[in-house]
Amino acid sequence: MFLLSVLIMGVSTFAVRSEEHMGAAGSCRFHGRHPKTRFQLEGEPLVLRCPQVLHWESTSAHVNVTWHRNDSAAAVPGEEESRVWVQDGALWIVPASRADSGSYICTTRNASYCDKMSVELRVFEKTDASVPLIFYPQIIPLSASGLLVCPDLSEFIGNNADVKIQWYKDSVPLDQDNQKFLSVRGTRLLVNNVSMEDAGYYTCAMPYAHKGRQYNITRNIKLQVKKREEETIPVIISPHQTISASLGSRLTIPCKVFLGAGIHTTTLLWWTANNTRIEDAYHGGRVTEGERQAYSENNENYVEVPLIFDPVRREDLHTDFRCVVRNTMSSQTLRTMVKEAATFSWEIMLAPLSLIVLVLGGIWMHRRYKRRTGKAYGLMELKTGHPDSQSYPSKIKEIK
């Protein structure tokens, strides 16, 4: 009886788990359209990869992959029976036609999970006008030697190491065994001493046989030749050696570096406090480095990183702050100190004003006193009269 009970419990548990897995697998999560649209030339073999297969292969030992068109509920067959089939999780179309354009949905499923994602396919007519629409951009620096790679051929090459690829420049076949171009084993073309004239459209073509029929697989590559950017010796032109600031205020000290015609991408610029990086010296974030800025003035390049205090404290007055710049050419350090700014005092301001008021008041009082004294003297003369005022009329009478 005990063994029978254990057996029944085990079967029940297995049945419940199986139902859970089937329920989880029954509802597929749709991740929408893949952001990259696939472009293809008609008449050539095509392989569409399932976008989420790489993730599934790393997390699950067994994943079932199916494909179907967005406008059809029927899945693409998994055997190589027709022009369209699924092989190792990838959708094969040999050859592609313009009627194949549309949305294709890839479904990945295992015992416990299921998801979907659509891939957009656009098939163009194989003409010279389609080249600017379907190309792979690649960059090689000027005066250097670089490789052009014929991409997206792994499914067609397989383990074939002796693949034959013909290269063209603007539809003209290239001589691949000279000092300029050299065909490297595999899917690469070596371009020596690249010049600006080497920029343009390249085409790589590889033969591919399927069911007794020969196809050409082509890839268009747009080569961009980039001028080499030269570095120059960086020169710190600010800040000043001493910066005045009020305690408790917010302060920004920019470190401005002159690069001339040099580039800023390889120039490192940072601040230190007592020979320690700012983020390590101030864990609380009171003192931080601001956003790095690169700009040009009068065709000269500059890079700038500000040091931000929020707020300034007395301990900053005794800290050794340094701006450091470095590139492959040189390095430079500039030291700056924060000094407490002189505070405004009304007492100091009022002292000379008070002295001026006292002087002006004294002058005004002196003049007023002198004026009043003059008036009093005049009134006294009018009251007392002149000593010869009585004799003067009598003398006139006597003359008469």
C-alpha positions in Angstrom: 0.0 0.0 0.0 2.8 2.4 0.8 4.6 1.8 -2.5 1.3 2.2 -4.3 0.7 5.6 -2.6 4.1 6.8 -3.5 3.6 5.7 -7.1 0.3 7.5 -7.4 1.7 10.7 -5.9 4.6 10.6 -8.3 2.4 10.2 -11.3 0.1 13.0 -10.1 3.0 15.4 -9.6 4.4 14.6 -13.1 0.9 15.2 -14.6 0.6 18.5 -12.9 4.0 19.7 -14.0 3.3 18.6 -17.5 0.1 20.6 -17.5 2.0 23.6 -16.2 4.6 23.3 -18.9 2.0 22.9 -21.6 0.1 25.9 -20.3 3.2 28.0 -20.3 4.2 26.9 -23.7 0.7 27.4 -25.1 0.8 31.2 -24.7 3.6 32.8 -26.7 5.0 36.2 -25.9 5.3 38.4 -29.0 8.3 40.8 -29.0 7.3 42.8 -32.0 9.3 43.5 -35.1 13.0 43.3 -35.2 14.5 46.8 -35.7 16.7 45.7 -38.6 15.0 45.2 -41.9 16.7 42.6 -44.2 17.3 43.7 -47.8 18.0 41.2 -50.5 18.5 41.1 -54.3 16.2 38.9 -56.3 17.5 35.8 -57.9 20.0 35.1 -55.1 19.9 32.6 -52.2 18.6 34.1 -48.9 18.9 33.0 -45.3 16.9 34.6 -42.5 18.1 34.0 -39.0 15.7 33.9 -36.0 16.6 37.0 -33.9 16.1 35.3 -30.5 17.7 31.9 -31.3 21.1 32.9 -29.9 19.5 33.7 -26.5 17.6 30.4 -26.5 20.7 28.4 -27.5 22.6 29.7 -24.5 19.8 29.0 -22.0 18.1 25.8 -23.2 19.4 22.5 -24.5 16.5 22.0 -26.9 14.5 24.7 -28.7 12.0 24.1 -31.4 12.0 26.9 -34.1 9.2 27.4 -36.6 8.6 30.1 -39.3 5.5 31.4 -41.1 4.6 34.5 -43.1 2.6 37.2 -41.3 -0.3 36.7 -43.7 -0.3 32.9 -43.5 -1.0 30.5 -40.6 0.8 27.6 -42.2 4.3 27.0 -41.0 7.2 26.8 -43.4 8.2 23.2 -43.9 11.3 21.9 -42.1 12.6 19.9 -45.0 14.4 21.0 -48.1 11.5 20.1 -50.4 10.7 23.4 -52.1 12.1 26.8 -52.7 11.4 27.8 -49.1 12.3 25.7 -46.1 13.7 25.8 -42.5 17.1 24.4 -41.7 18.8 24.6 -38.3 16.4 27.3 -37.1 17.0 29.5 -40.1 14.6 30.3 -43.0 16.1 29.5 -46.4 14.7 30.9 -49.7 16.5 29.8 -52.8 16.3 31.9 -54.9 14.5 35.0 -53.5 11.9 36.8 -55.5 10.2 40.2 -55.1 7.0 38.3 -54.1 8.9 37.1 -51.0 8.9 40.6 -49.5 6.9 40.9 -46.3 7.0 40.0 -42.6 8.1 36.6 -41.3 7.5 35.5 -37.8 9.9 33.2 -36.0 8.6 31.2 -33.1 11.0 29.7 -30.5 9.6 27.2 -28.0 10.8 24.8 -25.4 9.0 22.8 -22.7 8.3 25.8 -20.5 8.5 28.9 -22.6 7.5 30.3 -26.0 8.2 33.7 -27.7 7.8 35.2 -31.2 9.5 38.0 -33.2 8.9 39.2 -36.7 11.5 40.0 -39.3 10.9 42.4 -42.2 12.2 41.3 -45.6 12.5 43.5 -48.7 13.6 42.0 -52.0 14.8 44.4 -54.8 15.3 44.0 -58.5 19.0 43.3 -59.3 20.0 46.5 -61.0 22.7 49.2 -60.5 20.0 51.4 -59.0 19.6 49.0 -56.1 23.2 49.2 -55.0 22.8 52.4 -52.9 19.8 50.7 -51.2 21.6 47.5 -50.2 25.1 48.0 -48.9 27.3 47.3 -45.8 29.3 50.3 -44.6 32.9 49.7 -43.8 35.7 52.2 -42.8 39.5 52.2 -43.4 41.8 55.1 -42.2 43.6 57.1 -44.8 47.1 56.0 -45.7 46.7 52.8 -43.8 46.1 49.2 -44.9 42.8 47.6 -44.1 40.5 44.7 -44.8 37.2 44.6 -46.6 35.0 41.7 -45.4 32.3 40.0 -47.5 29.6 39.6 -44.9 26.7 37.2 -44.1 28.1 34.1 -45.9 28.6 31.7 -43.0 25.6 29.5 -43.9 26.7 29.2 -47.5 30.3 28.6 -46.8 30.0 26.1 -44.0 33.3 24.3 -43.6 34.6 25.2 -47.0 37.8 27.0 -46.5 38.7 27.3 -50.2 35.9 29.6 -51.1 36.4 31.6 -54.3 35.3 35.3 -54.1 35.5 37.8 -56.9 35.8 41.5 -56.0 34.6 44.5 -58.0 35.1 48.2 -57.6 32.3 50.2 -59.2 31.3 47.1 -61.3 34.9 46.7 -62.6 36.7 43.5 -61.6 39.7 44.0 -59.4 43.2 42.5 -60.0 43.5 40.9 -56.6 47.2 39.9 -56.8 49.0 43.2 -57.0 50.4 45.7 -54.5 47.1 47.6 -54.1 44.6 44.8 -53.6 45.3 41.3 -52.3 42.7 38.6 -51.9 43.1 37.1 -48.4 42.1 33.5 -47.8 38.4 33.4 -46.9 36.1 36.4 -47.3 38.5 39.3 -47.0 40.2 41.7 -49.4 43.3 43.6 -48.2 43.6 47.2 -49.4 47.1 48.6 -49.1 48.0 52.3 -48.7 44.4 53.5 -48.8 43.8 56.8 -50.5 40.7 59.0 -50.9 40.2 57.6 -54.4 39.6 54.1 -53.0 36.3 55.2 -51.4 33.2 54.0 -53.1 31.1 50.9 -53.7 32.7 47.4 -53.8 31.0 44.2 -54.7 32.0 40.7 -53.6 30.5 37.7 -55.4 30.6 34.0 -54.4 29.3 31.1 -56.5 26.8 28.8 -54.8 25.3 25.5 -56.2 21.9 24.2 -55.1 20.1 21.2 -56.6 22.3 21.3 -59.7 21.7 25.0 -60.3 24.5 27.6 -60.0 23.8 30.9 -58.2 25.9 34.0 -57.5 25.7 35.5 -54.0 26.7 39.2 -54.0 27.2 41.7 -51.2 27.6 45.4 -51.8 30.1 47.3 -49.5 30.4 51.1 -49.2 34.0 51.9 -48.3 34.5 55.2 -46.4 38.0 56.5 -46.2 38.5 58.4 -43.0 41.2 61.0 -42.5 43.5 60.3 -39.7 43.0 62.7 -36.8 46.2 63.9 -35.3 46.8 64.6 -31.7 48.5 67.7 -30.3 50.0 68.7 -27.0 47.2 69.8 -24.7 47.5 73.1 -22.8 45.5 74.0 -19.8 44.4 77.6 -20.1 42.2 77.8 -17.0 41.4 77.9 -14.1 43.4 80.6 -12.2 45.7 79.7 -9.4 43.4 81.1 -6.8 39.6 81.2 -6.9 37.6 83.3 -4.4 34.4 82.0 -3.1 32.0 82.6 -0.1 31.5 79.8 2.3 28.1 78.2 1.9 27.8 79.2 -1.8 27.8 77.1 -4.9 31.0 77.3 -7.0 31.9 76.0 -10.4 35.6 76.0 -11.5 36.0 75.1 -15.2 39.2 73.4 -16.4 39.6 74.5 -20.0 42.1 72.7 -22.3 43.4 74.0 -25.6 43.9 71.3 -28.3 44.5 73.4 -31.4 43.7 71.2 -34.4 44.0 68.1 -32.3 41.2 65.7 -31.5 39.5 65.4 -28.1 38.3 61.8 -28.2 41.7 60.5 -27.1 42.3 63.3 -24.6 41.7 62.4 -20.9 40.7 65.2 -18.5 39.9 64.9 -14.8 40.2 66.6 -11.4 41.9 65.5 -8.2 41.7 66.6 -4.6 44.9 66.1 -2.6 46.1 63.7 -5.3 42.8 61.7 -5.1 40.2 61.4 -7.8 37.1 63.5 -7.0 34.7 60.6 -6.9 36.9 58.9 -4.3 37.6 62.0 -2.2 33.9 63.0 -1.9 31.7 60.0 -1.6 28.7 62.1 -0.6 28.7 64.0 -3.9 29.2 67.5 -2.4 32.1 68.1 -4.8 31.7 66.5 -8.2 33.0 66.7 -11.8 30.5 68.2 -14.2 29.8 67.0 -17.7 32.6 66.9 -20.2 32.2 69.4 -23.1 34.1 69.4 -26.4 33.7 72.4 -28.7 35.5 74.6 -31.3 36.2 78.3 -31.3 37.7 80.0 -34.4 38.5 76.5 -35.8 40.5 75.6 -32.7 39.4 72.7 -30.5 38.8 72.8 -26.7 37.8 70.3 -24.1 36.4 71.3 -20.7 35.4 69.6 -17.4 34.1 71.7 -14.5 34.6 71.1 -10.8 31.4 71.8 -8.9 31.1 72.6 -5.2 27.6 72.5 -3.7 28.3 74.2 -1.3 31.8 75.5 -0.5 33.0 74.6 3.0 35.9 75.8 5.1 37.7 72.5 4.6 38.0 73.2 0.9 40.2 76.2 1.7 42.9 73.8 2.7 42.5 71.3 -0.1 44.9 71.0 -3.1 42.8 70.8 -6.2 44.4 69.9 -9.5 43.2 69.7 -13.1 45.0 66.9 -15.0 45.0 66.4 -18.8 46.7 63.6 -20.7 46.9 62.1 -24.2 49.5 60.1 -26.1 51.5 63.3 -26.8 51.8 64.8 -23.4 50.3 65.5 -20.0 49.9 68.6 -17.9 48.7 69.5 -14.4 47.4 72.8 -13.1 46.9 73.5 -9.4 44.2 75.8 -8.0 43.2 76.8 -4.5 39.9 78.1 -3.1 40.2 81.3 -1.0 37.5 82.8 1.1 36.1 85.9 -0.5 36.2 89.2 1.6 32.8 89.7 3.1 30.9 93.0 2.8 30.7 94.9 6.1 28.3 97.8 6.6 30.4 99.1 9.5 33.5 99.5 7.2 31.3 101.1 4.6 29.6 103.5 7.0 32.8 104.7 8.7 34.0 107.0 5.8 30.4 108.0 5.2 30.0 109.1 8.8 33.3 111.1 8.6 32.1 112.8 5.5 28.7 113.6 7.1 30.5 115.1 10.2 32.8 117.3 8.1 29.9 118.6 5.9 27.8 119.1 9.0 30.6 121.1 10.7 31.0 123.3 7.6 27.3 123.9 7.4 27.1 124.8 11.1 30.1 127.1 10.8 28.6 128.9 7.9 25.2 129.2 9.6 26.8 130.5 12.8 28.8 133.1 10.9 25.7 134.2 9.0 23.7 134.6 12.2 26.5 136.6 13.8 26.6 139.0 10.9 22.8 139.7 11.1 23.0 140.4 14.8 25.8 143.0 14.3 23.7 144.8 11.7 20.7 145.0 14.0 22.8 146.5 16.8 23.9 149.3 14.5 20.4 150.2 13.6 19.4 150.4 17.3 22.3 152.5 18.6 22.7 154.8 15.6 26.0 156.4 14.3 27.7 158.9 16.7 27.7 161.8 14.2 24.1 161.3 13.1 22.8 164.3 15.2 25.4 166.9 14.2 25.2 166.4 10.5 21.8 168.0 9.9 22.6 171.0 12.2 25.6 171.7 10.1 23.5 171.9 7.1 21.1 174.3 8.8 24.0 176.6 9.7 25.2 176.7 6.2 21.8 177.9 5.1 
